[in-house]
Amino acid sequence: MKSELESRFTAFLRAVPGAEPIDDLEERGSPSKKADFFFDSRQVVCELKSLQVDAEYKIDRILEPHRNRPEFPLFLGRWDLAKVLKFLPDGDEIGESIYTDLTSIVEEKVKDANRQIRETKVQFGVQSSKAKARASLHQSS
């Protein structure tokens, strides 16, 4: 299901002069997933990806084994992650682990978008087209 942001952005792209929403085109042996738009007389193939991420559970999962350490701060409410990590001698390494875990989804989405763009270029015979894969991050609260 598309978020309101995705729907609004897709509507905006549909209004761009010369935009061709690929889902509206006659299909020729449809690949499993196609890119979203052609632009500039099919010289640009565009795939949109929207990430709706609630990262808190991932951060909590990584921090959980460290909560019983004597240097782990005791606090009420919410603290900035950087502030918590400053108390830990290996805070930089823990922060790197959190960063890697949180950004891995972006890599996966870009790989998926690139595959969809390749398949679309083959399906529509536009091998010389430029590819545009864009990912946007929307954090759920």
N, CA, C and O atoms as a MOPAC input file, in Angstrom:
PM7 MOZYME 1SCF
protein

 N      0.84000 1    -1.17100 1     0.00000 1
 C      0.00000 1     0.00000 1     0.00000 1
 C      0.89300 1     1.24400 1     0.00000 1
 O      1.83800 1     1.33900 1     0.78200 1
 N      0.58500 1     2.18100 1    -0.87200 1
 C      1.37700 1     3.39200 1    -0.99100 1
 C      1.06400 1     4.36400 1     0.13900 1
 O     -0.08500 1     4.52000 1     0.55300 1
 N      2.11700 1     5.01300 1     0.62700 1
 C      1.91800 1     6.05700 1     1.62600 1
 C      1.38400 1     7.30600 1     0.93100 1
 O      1.39600 1     7.40600 1    -0.29600 1
 N      0.92200 1     8.24600 1     1.73200 1
 C      0.43400 1     9.49900 1     1.15300 1
 C      1.55500 1    10.21500 1     0.40300 1
 O      1.32600 1    10.78900 1    -0.66100 1
 N      2.76400 1    10.18100 1     0.95700 1
 C      3.90600 1    10.81500 1     0.30000 1
 C      4.17700 1    10.17500 1    -1.06100 1
 O      4.38600 1    10.88100 1    -2.04800 1
 N      4.17500 1     8.83900 1    -1.11600 1
 C      4.39000 1     8.14000 1    -2.37600 1
 C      3.32000 1     8.49900 1    -3.40200 1
 O      3.62500 1     8.77100 1    -4.56300 1
 N      2.07700 1     8.49700 1    -2.96400 1
 C      0.96700 1     8.81300 1    -3.87000 1
 C      1.08900 1    10.22600 1    -4.41400 1
 O      0.88400 1    10.46000 1    -5.60500 1
 N      1.41800 1    11.16000 1    -3.54800 1
 C      1.55700 1    12.55500 1    -3.98800 1
 C      2.73400 1    12.71400 1    -4.94800 1
 O      2.63200 1    13.44000 1    -5.93700 1
 N      3.85500 1    12.03900 1    -4.66200 1
 C      5.01200 1    12.15700 1    -5.53100 1
 C      4.74700 1    11.50400 1    -6.88700 1
 O      5.15900 1    12.03100 1    -7.92000 1
 N      4.06700 1    10.37000 1    -6.88700 1
 C      3.70800 1     9.71300 1    -8.14400 1
 C      2.78300 1    10.60500 1    -8.96600 1
 O      2.94600 1    10.71400 1   -10.18100 1
 N      1.81700 1    11.24200 1    -8.31300 1
 C      0.91700 1    12.17200 1    -9.01800 1
 C      1.71400 1    13.33100 1    -9.61100 1
 O      1.44800 1    13.76200 1   -10.73300 1
 N      2.68400 1    13.82900 1    -8.86100 1
 C      3.54500 1    14.90300 1    -9.36100 1
 C      4.30300 1    14.44500 1   -10.61100 1
 O      4.34900 1    15.16900 1   -11.60500 1
 N      4.89400 1    13.25000 1   -10.56600 1
 C      5.65100 1    12.74900 1   -11.72000 1
 C      4.74800 1    12.51000 1   -12.92700 1
 O      5.16500 1    12.73500 1   -14.06300 1
 N      3.53000 1    12.06200 1   -12.69600 1
 C      2.59100 1    11.86700 1   -13.80900 1
 C      2.30000 1    13.18600 1   -14.51800 1
 O      1.98800 1    13.19500 1   -15.70900 1
 N      2.40200 1    14.29900 1   -13.79200 1
 C      2.10700 1    15.61000 1   -14.36900 1
 C      3.30400 1    16.22200 1   -15.09800 1
 O      3.16200 1    17.25800 1   -15.74700 1
 N      4.47900 1    15.59700 1   -15.00100 1
 C      5.66100 1    16.11800 1   -15.69500 1
 C      5.44400 1    15.94800 1   -17.20300 1
 O      5.11400 1    14.85200 1   -17.65600 1
 N      5.62700 1    17.01800 1   -17.98200 1
 C      5.44500 1    16.90500 1   -19.43600 1
 C      6.32600 1    15.79600 1   -20.03100 1
 O      7.53400 1    15.74800 1   -19.79600 1
 N      5.69700 1    14.92100 1   -20.79500 1
 C      6.41800 1    13.83500 1   -21.44900 1
 C      6.60900 1    12.60000 1   -20.58500 1
 O      7.20200 1    11.62200 1   -21.04200 1
 N      6.12500 1    12.61700 1   -19.35400 1
 C      6.25800 1    11.44500 1   -18.47900 1
 C      5.38400 1    10.31600 1   -19.00800 1
 O      4.24500 1    10.53700 1   -19.41800 1
 N      5.92700 1     9.11400 1   -18.99300 1
 C      5.16000 1     7.92600 1   -19.38200 1
 C      5.13000 1     6.96700 1   -18.19400 1
 O      6.13000 1     6.30500 1   -17.91700 1
 N      4.01700 1     6.88100 1   -17.49600 1
 C      3.92000 1     5.88600 1   -16.42100 1
 C      3.93100 1     4.49300 1   -17.05200 1
 O      3.03300 1     4.15200 1   -17.82200 1
 N      4.91800 1     3.71000 1   -16.73500 1
 C      5.11900 1     2.41900 1   -17.39600 1
 C      3.96300 1     1.46100 1   -17.12700 1
 O      3.62100 1     0.66100 1   -17.99900 1
 N      3.36400 1     1.52000 1   -15.96100 1
 C      2.22300 1     0.63800 1   -15.67700 1
 C      1.03300 1     0.92200 1   -16.59300 1
 O      0.17800 1     0.05500 1   -16.77700 1
 N      0.96600 1     2.13300 1   -17.17400 1
 C     -0.13800 1     2.48300 1   -18.06900 1
 C      0.10600 1     2.04500 1   -19.51400 1
 O     -0.80300 1     2.10700 1   -20.34200 1
 N      1.32400 1     1.60500 1   -19.81900 1
 C      1.65900 1     1.24000 1   -21.19600 1
 C      1.23700 1    -0.19200 1   -21.48700 1
 O      1.11000 1    -1.01500 1   -20.58100 1
 N      1.02300 1    -0.47200 1   -22.76600 1
 C      0.70600 1    -1.83200 1   -23.18400 1
 C      1.90200 1    -2.71300 1   -22.85700 1
 O      3.03700 1    -2.37900 1   -23.19900 1
 N      1.65200 1    -3.82300 1   -22.20200 1
 C      2.74700 1    -4.69400 1   -21.77400 1
 C      3.13200 1    -5.67500 1   -22.87200 1
 O      2.28500 1    -6.16900 1   -23.61600 1
 N      4.43600 1    -5.94300 1   -22.95500 1
 C      4.97600 1    -6.93600 1   -23.89300 1
 C      5.69300 1    -8.00800 1   -23.09100 1
 O      6.89900 1    -7.88500 1   -22.87300 1
 N      5.02800 1    -9.02300 1   -22.65400 1
 C      5.70000 1   -10.06700 1   -21.87300 1
 C      6.23800 1    -9.50300 1   -20.57600 1
 O      7.45200 1    -9.44600 1   -20.37800 1
 N      5.37400 1    -9.09700 1   -19.71600 1
 C      5.70300 1    -8.36800 1   -18.49000 1
 C      6.72300 1    -9.07700 1   -17.60500 1
 O      6.54300 1   -10.24800 1   -17.27000 1
 N      7.81000 1    -8.36700 1   -17.21700 1
 C      8.69400 1    -8.92600 1   -16.19400 1
 C      7.98200 1    -8.86100 1   -14.84600 1
 O      6.94400 1    -8.21000 1   -14.72400 1
 N      8.52400 1    -9.52000 1   -13.85000 1
 C      7.84700 1    -9.55500 1   -12.55400 1
 C      7.59100 1    -8.15300 1   -12.01400 1
 O      6.50400 1    -7.87500 1   -11.50700 1
 N      8.55900 1    -7.28800 1   -12.11500 1
 C      8.37100 1    -5.91100 1   -11.67900 1
 C      9.07300 1    -5.00500 1   -12.67800 1
 O     10.19900 1    -5.26500 1   -13.10300 1
 N      8.38000 1    -3.94100 1   -13.03600 1
 C      8.95000 1    -2.98200 1   -13.99000 1
 C      9.30400 1    -1.70200 1   -13.25300 1
 O      8.88100 1    -1.47900 1   -12.11900 1
 N     10.09200 1    -0.86200 1   -13.92500 1
 C     10.35300 1     0.47400 1   -13.40700 1
 C      9.05100 1     1.27200 1   -13.45600 1
 O      8.04000 1     0.77800 1   -13.95500 1
 N      9.07000 1     2.49100 1   -12.94600 1
 C      7.83700 1     3.26400 1   -12.81600 1
 C      7.56200 1     4.23200 1   -13.95800 1
 O      6.41300 1     4.37200 1   -14.38000 1
 N      8.59100 1     4.90200 1   -14.46700 1
 C      8.37200 1     5.95600 1   -15.46400 1
 C      9.46300 1     5.97300 1   -16.51800 1
 O     10.61000 1     5.60300 1   -16.27100 1
 N      9.05900 1     6.42300 1   -17.71800 1
 C      9.99100 1     6.86700 1   -18.75000 1
 C      9.89900 1     8.38800 1   -18.78500 1
 O      8.82500 1     8.95700 1   -18.58600 1
 N     11.01900 1     9.03500 1   -19.03600 1
 C     11.05900 1    10.47700 1   -19.24300 1
 C     11.92600 1    10.76200 1   -20.46000 1
 O     12.69100 1     9.90800 1   -20.90700 1
 N     11.79600 1    11.96600 1   -20.98400 1
 C     12.65800 1    12.44500 1   -22.07700 1
 C     12.65800 1    11.46800 1   -23.25500 1
 O     13.70600 1    10.98000 1   -23.67800 1
 N     11.45800 1    11.19500 1   -23.77400 1
 C     11.29200 1    10.29000 1   -24.92700 1
 C     11.96600 1     8.93400 1   -24.69500 1
 O     12.63900 1     8.39700 1   -25.57500 1
 N     11.77300 1     8.40700 1   -23.51400 1
 C     12.30300 1     7.09600 1   -23.10400 1
 C     13.83300 1     7.06800 1   -23.01000 1
 O     14.44000 1     5.99800 1   -23.05100 1
 N     14.44000 1     8.22500 1   -22.88600 1
 C     15.88200 1     8.27600 1   -22.67900 1
 C     16.24300 1     8.09700 1   -21.20500 1
 O     17.39400 1     7.81400 1   -20.87100 1
 N     15.25100 1     8.26300 1   -20.32400 1
 C     15.46300 1     8.10300 1   -18.88400 1
 C     14.42900 1     7.10900 1   -18.35700 1
 O     13.22900 1     7.26000 1   -18.58500 1
 N     14.91700 1     6.09200 1   -17.65000 1
 C     14.06000 1     5.11400 1   -16.99200 1
 C     14.15400 1     5.38800 1   -15.49700 1
 O     15.24800 1     5.45000 1   -14.93600 1
 N     13.00700 1     5.55000 1   -14.86000 1
 C     12.97400 1     5.94800 1   -13.45000 1
 C     12.21600 1     4.91700 1   -12.61400 1
 O     11.09200 1     4.54000 1   -12.94400 1
 N     12.83500 1     4.47500 1   -11.55000 1
 C     12.19300 1     3.58800 1   -10.58000 1
 C     12.15600 1     4.31100 1    -9.24000 1
 O     13.17500 1     4.83100 1    -8.78500 1
 N     11.00400 1     4.34600 1    -8.61500 1
 C     10.84600 1     4.99300 1    -7.31700 1
 C     10.82100 1     3.94000 1    -6.22200 1
 O     10.18500 1     2.89500 1    -6.35900 1
 N     11.51000 1     4.22600 1    -5.15400 1
 C     11.46900 1     3.37200 1    -3.97600 1
 C     11.23300 1     4.27100 1    -2.77900 1
 O     11.85800 1     5.32300 1    -2.64600 1
 N     10.34200 1     3.85700 1    -1.92300 1
 C     10.07000 1     4.59500 1    -0.69900 1
 C     10.29800 1     3.65500 1     0.46300 1
 O      9.74100 1     2.55800 1     0.51000 1
 N     11.10900 1     4.08600 1     1.38600 1
 C     11.39400 1     3.27200 1     2.55800 1
 C     10.59900 1     3.81100 1     3.73900 1
 O     10.74400 1     4.96900 1     4.13000 1
 N      9.78500 1     2.98000 1     4.27800 1
 C      9.04500 1     3.36400 1     5.47700 1
 C      9.63600 1     2.55000 1     6.60400 1
 O      9.39000 1     1.35000 1     6.73000 1
 N     10.42200 1     3.22900 1     7.42200 1
 C     11.26200 1     2.54100 1     8.38700 1
 C     10.92400 1     2.96500 1     9.80600 1
 O     10.86100 1     4.15700 1    10.11000 1
 N     10.71000 1     1.99800 1    10.66000 1
 C     10.66500 1     2.23700 1    12.09200 1
 C     11.93400 1     1.59700 1    12.62700 1
 O     11.97600 1     0.39300 1    12.87700 1
 N     12.96600 1     2.40900 1    12.80000 1
 C     14.29500 1     1.90700 1    13.12200 1
 C     14.48800 1     1.60900 1    14.60200 1
 O     15.48200 1     0.98800 1    14.97900 1
 N     13.57800 1     2.03000 1    15.42600 1
 C     13.78300 1     1.90200 1    16.87000 1
 C     14.01700 1     0.45500 1    17.30900 1
 O     14.88300 1     0.20500 1    18.14700 1
 N     13.26800 1    -0.49500 1    16.76300 1
 C     13.43500 1    -1.88700 1    17.18000 1
 C     14.81000 1    -2.41800 1    16.79800 1
 O     15.37300 1    -3.24400 1    17.51600 1
 N     15.36100 1    -1.95300 1    15.66900 1
 C     16.69500 1    -2.39700 1    15.26300 1
 C     17.75500 1    -1.85300 1    16.22000 1
 O     18.68200 1    -2.56500 1    16.60700 1
 N     17.60600 1    -0.60000 1    16.58900 1
 C     18.54500 1     0.01500 1    17.53500 1
 C     18.44700 1    -0.68800 1    18.88500 1
 O     19.46500 1    -1.02900 1    19.48800 1
 N     17.22800 1    -0.90200 1    19.35500 1
 C     17.03000 1    -1.58200 1    20.64100 1
 C     17.63300 1    -2.97800 1    20.62700 1
 O     18.23100 1    -3.40000 1    21.61700 1
 N     17.48600 1    -3.69700 1    19.52900 1
 C     18.02600 1    -5.06100 1    19.42100 1
 C     19.55100 1    -5.06800 1    19.57000 1
 O     20.11500 1    -5.95300 1    20.21300 1
 N     20.20500 1    -4.07800 1    18.97300 1
 C     21.66600 1    -4.01500 1    19.05800 1
 C     22.11500 1    -3.53100 1    20.43600 1
 O     23.12900 1    -3.99800 1    20.95500 1
 N     21.37400 1    -2.60400 1    21.02800 1
 C     21.75300 1    -2.07100 1    22.34000 1
 C     21.43500 1    -3.02000 1    23.49100 1
 O     22.08700 1    -2.95500 1    24.53400 1
 N     20.45800 1    -3.88900 1    23.32800 1
 C     19.99000 1    -4.74000 1    24.42500 1
 C     21.11400 1    -5.47900 1    25.15900 1
 O     21.12300 1    -5.46600 1    26.39000 1
 N     22.05200 1    -6.11700 1    24.47400 1
 C     23.11100 1    -6.83400 1    25.20800 1
 C     24.01400 1    -5.90500 1    26.03200 1
 O     24.73600 1    -6.37400 1    26.91100 1
 N     23.98100 1    -4.62200 1    25.76200 1
 C     24.86600 1    -3.67600 1    26.45000 1
 C     24.19800 1    -3.00000 1    27.64300 1
 O     24.87600 1    -2.33900 1    28.43000 1
 N     22.90000 1    -3.15100 1    27.79200 1
 C     22.16400 1    -2.42300 1    28.84000 1
 C     22.57900 1    -2.81000 1    30.26200 1
 O     22.43000 1    -2.00400 1    31.18000 1
 N     23.08700 1    -4.00200 1    30.46000 1
 C     23.49400 1    -4.43300 1    31.80300 1
 C     24.94200 1    -4.08400 1    32.12500 1
 O     25.42300 1    -4.39000 1    33.21600 1
 N     25.62300 1    -3.46500 1    31.21400 1
 C     27.00800 1    -3.05600 1    31.46900 1
 C     27.02500 1    -1.90600 1    32.47200 1
 O     26.13600 1    -1.05500 1    32.44300 1
 N     28.01600 1    -1.86300 1    33.35600 1
 C     28.04300 1    -0.80700 1    34.37600 1
 C     28.14900 1     0.60200 1    33.78800 1
 O     27.64600 1     1.55500 1    34.38300 1
 N     28.78200 1     0.74200 1    32.65000 1
 C     28.95500 1     2.07400 1    32.05900 1
 C     27.75100 1     2.53200 1    31.22300 1
 O     27.70000 1     3.67700 1    30.77400 1
 N     26.79000 1     1.63400 1    31.02100 1
 C     25.59400 1     2.02500 1    30.25500 1
 C     24.79300 1     3.01300 1    31.09400 1
 O     24.50900 1     2.73900 1    32.26000 1
 N     24.42300 1     4.15800 1    30.52200 1
 C     23.74100 1     5.18300 1    31.33200 1
 C     22.32000 1     4.77000 1    31.71200 1
 O     21.60600 1     4.12700 1    30.94300 1
 N     21.94000 1     5.16000 1    32.91700 1
 C     20.56200 1     4.99100 1    33.35800 1
 C     19.86000 1     6.32400 1    33.14700 1
 O     20.35200 1     7.36700 1    33.57900 1
 N     18.72000 1     6.28900 1    32.48600 1
 C     18.01400 1     7.53900 1    32.19500 1
 C     16.53100 1     7.27400 1    32.06000 1
 O     16.10100 1     6.14600 1    31.81800 1
 N     15.76900 1     8.31900 1    32.22100 1
 C     14.32500 1     8.24900 1    32.02500 1
 C     13.99100 1     8.90700 1    30.69500 1
 O     14.65400 1     9.85800 1    30.28300 1
 N     12.98200 1     8.41000 1    30.03800 1
 C     12.56200 1     9.01000 1    28.77400 1
 C     13.46400 1     8.58000 1    27.62800 1
 O     13.97300 1     7.46000 1    27.59600 1
 N     13.64600 1     9.49600 1    26.69200 1
 C     14.41500 1     9.19500 1    25.48100 1
 C     15.69300 1    10.02200 1    25.47900 1
 O     15.70000 1    11.19000 1    25.86800 1
 N     16.76500 1     9.39400 1    25.03600 1
 C     18.04500 1    10.07900 1    24.86800 1
 C     18.48900 1     9.91900 1    23.43400 1
 O     18.15700 1     8.93700 1    22.76900 1
 N     19.22600 1    10.87400 1    22.97700 1
 C     19.84900 1    10.79100 1    21.66700 1
 C     20.82900 1     9.61900 1    21.67600 1
 O     21.56100 1     9.42300 1    22.64600 1
 N     20.83800 1     8.85000 1    20.60500 1
 C     21.70300 1     7.67300 1    20.52400 1
 C     23.17500 1     8.04200 1    20.71700 1
 O     23.90000 1     7.34100 1    21.42400 1
 N     23.61700 1     9.12400 1    20.10000 1
 C     25.02000 1     9.53500 1    20.22600 1
 C     25.38200 1     9.78500 1    21.68800 1
 O     26.49400 1     9.47000 1    22.11200 1
 N     24.46400 1    10.34300 1    22.45000 1
 C     24.70300 1    10.61500 1    23.86600 1
 C     24.87600 1     9.30300 1    24.64300 1
 O     25.75600 1     9.20700 1    25.49800 1
 N     24.06200 1     8.31300 1    24.35700 1
 C     24.16400 1     7.00800 1    25.01500 1
 C     25.49100 1     6.35300 1    24.66300 1
 O     26.17900 1     5.83100 1    25.54000 1
 N     25.85500 1     6.37800 1    23.38200 1
 C     27.07000 1     5.69600 1    22.93700 1
 C     28.33800 1     6.32100 1    23.50100 1
 O     29.35700 1     5.63800 1    23.61000 1
 N     28.30200 1     7.60400 1    23.86400 1
 C     29.48900 1     8.26800 1    24.43800 1
 C     29.89000 1     7.65000 1    25.77600 1
 O     31.05300 1     7.73500 1    26.16800 1
 N     28.95300 1     7.03500 1    26.47200 1
 C     29.25900 1     6.42200 1    27.76100 1
 C     29.98100 1     5.08800 1    27.61300 1
 O     30.58700 1     4.60200 1    28.56700 1
 N     29.91900 1     4.49800 1    26.43300 1
 C     30.47200 1     3.15900 1    26.22500 1
 C     31.83500 1     3.24600 1    25.55900 1
 O     31.98100 1     3.93500 1    24.54900 1
 N     32.84400 1     2.55600 1    26.10700 1
 C     34.17600 1     2.62400 1    25.49500 1
 C     34.19400 1     2.10600 1    24.04900 1
 O     35.02400 1     2.53800 1    23.24900 1
 N     33.29000 1     1.19200 1    23.71700 1
 C     33.18700 1     0.67900 1    22.35200 1
 C     31.97400 1     1.27700 1    21.62600 1
 O     31.42000 1     0.66800 1    20.71200 1
 N     31.58100 1     2.46600 1    22.04800 1
 C     30.41500 1     3.13100 1    21.46500 1
 C     30.53700 1     3.37000 1    19.97300 1
 O     29.54800 1     3.27200 1    19.24600 1
 N     31.75500 1     3.68600 1    19.50200 1
 C     31.93700 1     3.89300 1    18.06000 1
 C     31.63300 1     2.61900 1    17.28000 1
 O     30.98800 1     2.66400 1    16.23200 1
 N     32.10000 1     1.48200 1    17.79300 1
 C     31.85500 1     0.20600 1    17.11000 1
 C     30.36600 1    -0.15500 1    17.14200 1
 O     29.81000 1    -0.63800 1    16.15500 1
 N     29.73900 1     0.08500 1    18.28200 1
 C     28.30400 1    -0.19200 1    18.38700 1
 C     27.53700 1     0.72400 1    17.43500 1
 O     26.60500 1     0.28200 1    16.76300 1
 N     27.92400 1     1.98700 1    17.37500 1
 C     27.29500 1     2.93600 1    16.45200 1
 C     27.45600 1     2.50200 1    15.00300 1
 O     26.52800 1     2.62700 1    14.20500 1
 N     28.63800 1     1.99100 1    14.66600 1
 C     28.87300 1     1.50000 1    13.29800 1
 C     27.97700 1     0.30500 1    12.98800 1
 O     27.45100 1     0.18600 1    11.88100 1
 N     27.80700 1    -0.57200 1    13.96600 1
 C     26.92800 1    -1.73300 1    13.78100 1
 C     25.48100 1    -1.28200 1    13.55000 1
 O     24.78300 1    -1.82700 1    12.69500 1
 N     25.04500 1    -0.29200 1    14.31300 1
 C     23.69000 1     0.23700 1    14.14100 1
 C     23.55400 1     0.88000 1    12.76400 1
 O     22.56400 1     0.65000 1    12.06900 1
 N     24.52900 1     1.67500 1    12.36800 1
 C     24.51100 1     2.33700 1    11.05600 1
 C     24.42200 1     1.29800 1     9.93300 1
 O     23.62000 1     1.44100 1     9.00900 1
 N     25.24200 1     0.26400 1    10.01900 1
 C     25.24900 1    -0.78200 1     8.98700 1
 C     23.88900 1    -1.46400 1     8.90100 1
 O     23.36500 1    -1.69800 1     7.81100 1
 N     23.32900 1    -1.77600 1    10.05900 1
 C     22.02400 1    -2.44200 1    10.07900 1
 C     20.93300 1    -1.55200 1     9.49900 1
 O     20.08100 1    -2.02100 1     8.74400 1
 N     20.95800 1    -0.26700 1     9.85100 1
 C     19.91300 1     0.65100 1     9.39000 1
 C     20.03000 1     0.96800 1     7.90200 1
 O     19.01400 1     1.17200 1     7.23700 1
 N     21.23700 1     1.01200 1     7.37400 1
 C     21.39800 1     1.39000 1     5.96900 1
 C     21.37200 1     0.20300 1     5.01300 1
 O     21.32700 1     0.39800 1     3.79800 1
 N     21.40000 1    -1.01700 1     5.53000 1
 C     21.40200 1    -2.17600 1     4.63800 1
 C     20.14900 1    -2.22400 1     3.76300 1
 O     20.21000 1    -2.68900 1     2.62500 1
 N     19.02900 1    -1.75400 1     4.27500 1
 C     17.79000 1    -1.76900 1     3.49500 1
 C     17.90000 1    -0.85600 1     2.27200 1
 O     17.31500 1    -1.14200 1     1.22700 1
 N     18.64300 1     0.22900 1     2.40200 1
 C     18.81800 1     1.13500 1     1.26100 1
 C     19.56200 1     0.40900 1     0.14200 1
 O     19.17400 1     0.49800 1    -1.02300 1
 N     20.62300 1    -0.30300 1     0.49000 1
 C     21.36800 1    -1.07900 1    -0.51300 1
 C     20.46200 1    -2.08500 1    -1.21000 1
 O     20.50000 1    -2.22300 1    -2.43300 1
 N     19.65200 1    -2.78300 1    -0.42900 1
 C     18.73900 1    -3.77300 1    -1.00600 1
 C     17.75200 1    -3.11800 1    -1.97000 1
 O     17.50000 1    -3.64100 1    -3.05600 1
 N     17.20200 1    -1.98700 1    -1.57900 1
 C     16.23000 1    -1.29700 1    -2.42800 1
 C     16.87100 1    -0.78700 1    -3.71400 1
 O     16.24900 1    -0.84900 1    -4.77400 1
 N     18.09700 1    -0.28600 1    -3.64200 1
 C     18.78700 1     0.19700 1    -4.84200 1
 C     19.09000 1    -0.96900 1    -5.78300 1
 O     18.93200 1    -0.84100 1    -6.99700 1
 N     19.52400 1    -2.10300 1    -5.23500 1
 C     19.76800 1    -3.29000 1    -6.07100 1
 C     18.48000 1    -3.72800 1    -6.76700 1
 O     18.48600 1    -4.05100 1    -7.95500 1
 N     17.38200 1    -3.73400 1    -6.02100 1
 C     16.08900 1    -4.10800 1    -6.59100 1
 C     15.68200 1    -3.12500 1    -7.69000 1
 O     15.20500 1    -3.53700 1    -8.74800 1
 N     15.86800 1    -1.83100 1    -7.44100 1
 C     15.52500 1    -0.81400 1    -8.44400 1
 C     16.36600 1    -0.99800 1    -9.69900 1
 O     15.84500 1    -0.90400 1   -10.81100 1
 N     17.64600 1    -1.25500 1    -9.53800 1
 C     18.51600 1    -1.45700 1   -10.70500 1
 C     18.07200 1    -2.66200 1   -11.53300 1
 O     18.10200 1    -2.62300 1   -12.76300 1
 N     17.65500 1    -3.74300 1   -10.84300 1
 C     17.15600 1    -4.92600 1   -11.56100 1
 C     15.88800 1    -4.57800 1   -12.33400 1
 O     15.73600 1    -4.97400 1   -13.48900 1
 N     14.98000 1    -3.84200 1   -11.70200 1
 C     13.74200 1    -3.45600 1   -12.37200 1
 C     14.03200 1    -2.56700 1   -13.58800 1
 O     13.39100 1    -2.71300 1   -14.62900 1
 N     14.96900 1    -1.67200 1   -13.46100 1
 C     15.33800 1    -0.78600 1   -14.57800 1
 C     15.93500 1    -1.60700 1   -15.71600 1
 O     15.58300 1    -1.40300 1   -16.87800 1
 N     16.84400 1    -2.54500 1   -15.38700 1
 C     17.43300 1    -3.39800 1   -16.43600 1
 C     16.35400 1    -4.17500 1   -17.17400 1
 O     16.34400 1    -4.21100 1   -18.40400 1
 N     15.43500 1    -4.80300 1   -16.42000 1
 C     14.37200 1    -5.59400 1   -17.04900 1
 C     13.45900 1    -4.71900 1   -17.90500 1
 O     13.02300 1    -5.14100 1   -18.97600 1
 N     13.17100 1    -3.52500 1   -17.45000 1
 C     12.31700 1    -2.61100 1   -18.21000 1
 C     13.00600 1    -2.19000 1   -19.50100 1
 O     12.36600 1    -2.12900 1   -20.55000 1
 N     14.29200 1    -1.90200 1   -19.43900 1
 C     15.03200 1    -1.49800 1   -20.64000 1
 C     15.02200 1    -2.61300 1   -21.68100 1
 O     14.86600 1    -2.35400 1   -22.87500 1
 N     15.18700 1    -3.84300 1   -21.22900 1
 C     15.14700 1    -4.97900 1   -22.15400 1
 C     13.74400 1    -5.14400 1   -22.71600 1
 O     13.57400 1    -5.29100 1   -23.92600 1
 N     12.74000 1    -5.12000 1   -21.85100 1
 C     11.36400 1    -5.34200 1   -22.27400 1
 C     10.91200 1    -4.32000 1   -23.30900 1
 O     10.21300 1    -4.66700 1   -24.26100 1
 N     11.30500 1    -3.06400 1   -23.12800 1
 C     10.85600 1    -2.00400 1   -24.02400 1
 C     11.89700 1    -1.63100 1   -25.07700 1
 O     11.67900 1    -0.69400 1   -25.84500 1
 N     13.01600 1    -2.33900 1   -25.12700 1
 C     14.02300 1    -2.10800 1   -26.15800 1
 C     14.65100 1    -0.72200 1   -26.09700 1
 O     14.87100 1    -0.09200 1   -27.13200 1
 N     14.93400 1    -0.25300 1   -24.90900 1
 C     15.53300 1     1.07800 1   -24.73900 1
 C     16.88100 1     0.93700 1   -24.02100 1
 O     17.11700 1     1.56600 1   -22.98900 1
 N     17.74500 1     0.11200 1   -24.57800 1
 C     19.01800 1    -0.20400 1   -23.93700 1
 C     19.91400 1     1.00700 1   -23.70000 1
 O     20.73300 1     0.99700 1   -22.78100 1
 N     19.76800 1     2.05700 1   -24.52300 1
 C     20.64100 1     3.22000 1   -24.36800 1
 C     20.12100 1     4.21700 1   -23.34700 1
 O     20.76600 1     5.23600 1   -23.10300 1
 N     18.97800 1     3.94900 1   -22.75000 1
 C     18.39900 1     4.87800 1   -21.78300 1
 C     19.25600 1     4.99300 1   -20.54200 1
 O     19.96400 1     4.06200 1   -20.15900 1
 N     19.17400 1     6.15100 1   -19.92700 1
 C     19.85600 1     6.37400 1   -18.65200 1
 C     18.92500 1     5.89500 1   -17.54700 1
 O     17.70400 1     6.01500 1   -17.64900 1
 N     19.51200 1     5.36000 1   -16.50700 1
 C     18.72100 1     4.85400 1   -15.39200 1
 C     18.73900 1     5.85400 1   -14.25200 1
 O     19.76800 1     6.45500 1   -13.94200 1
 N     17.58100 1     6.01800 1   -13.63800 1
 C     17.47300 1     6.87700 1   -12.46400 1
 C     16.75900 1     6.08700 1   -11.37400 1
 O     15.55100 1     5.86000 1   -11.44900 1
 N     17.49800 1     5.68000 1   -10.38300 1
 C     16.89900 1     5.01200 1    -9.23000 1
 C     16.98000 1     5.97400 1    -8.06700 1
 O     18.05400 1     6.48000 1    -7.74200 1
 N     15.86200 1     6.22300 1    -7.45000 1
 C     15.81400 1     7.15200 1    -6.32000 1
 C     15.13900 1     6.44600 1    -5.15000 1
 O     14.10300 1     5.79900 1    -5.30600 1
 N     15.73100 1     6.58200 1    -4.01200 1
 C     15.11800 1     6.05000 1    -2.80400 1
 C     14.87000 1     7.21300 1    -1.85600 1
 O     15.72000 1     8.08600 1    -1.68100 1
 N     13.70100 1     7.20600 1    -1.25200 1
 C     13.41900 1     8.22100 1    -0.24900 1
 C     13.16900 1     7.50300 1     1.06100 1
 O     12.63400 1     6.39400 1     1.08200 1
 N     13.55400 1     8.13200 1     2.13900 1
 C     13.40500 1     7.52500 1     3.44300 1
 C     12.32400 1     8.25800 1     4.21500 1
 O     12.38200 1     9.47600 1     4.38300 1
 N     11.34900 1     7.51300 1     4.67800 1
 C     10.27100 1     8.07700 1     5.49200 1
 C     10.29700 1     7.31700 1     6.80600 1
 O     10.03400 1     6.11400 1     6.84100 1
 N     10.61300 1     8.01500 1     7.87900 1
 C     10.68800 1     7.33800 1     9.18300 1
 C      9.33800 1     7.39700 1     9.86200 1
 O      8.76500 1     8.47200 1    10.04300 1
 N      8.84100 1     6.24700 1    10.23300 1
 C      7.58400 1     6.17600 1    10.97700 1
 C      7.85700 1     6.53600 1    12.42400 1
 O      8.92800 1     6.24100 1    12.95600 1
 N      6.88300 1     7.17600 1    13.06100 1
 C      7.08400 1     7.48300 1    14.48500 1
 C      6.26900 1     6.60600 1    15.35800 1
 O      6.32100 1     6.73400 1    16.58200 1

